Amino acid sequence: MSKHNSLKASNTAGGKRSVMKRFERIKVLRERGQWKEGQSPIGLPKTKSEG
């Protein structure tokens, strides 16, 4: 019996992520001028990726 097409592994390694990691969110906030040094990295505001 063969696997259904939806269950087969696609090229997920090169796929685009829809969620940013904490250090990526801090980087975006720094570029926007919304990050203050010494600020807690816990509870960051939602940020949209640029690109």
C-alpha positions, 0 to 999 in steps of 0.5 A, spaced: 500 500 500 502 506 498 502 513 502 497 518 500 500 524 497 499 529 503 503 524 508 509 524 503 515 528 506 515 534 501 522 539 501 520 542 508 528 543 509 528 549 504 521 551 506 519 558 509 518 559 516 512 563 518 514 564 525 520 568 527 525 565 533 526 570 539 533 573 536 530 574 530 524 578 533 529 582 537 533 584 531 527 586 527 525 591 533 532 594 534 531 595 526 525 599 528 527 602 534 522 599 538 528 595 542 531 598 549 537 595 551 536 591 558 529 590 556 526 583 558 526 578 552 520 575 555 513 577 552 515 580 546 510 584 541 508 580 535 512 582 529 511 581 522 517 578 518 520 583 513 520 579 506 
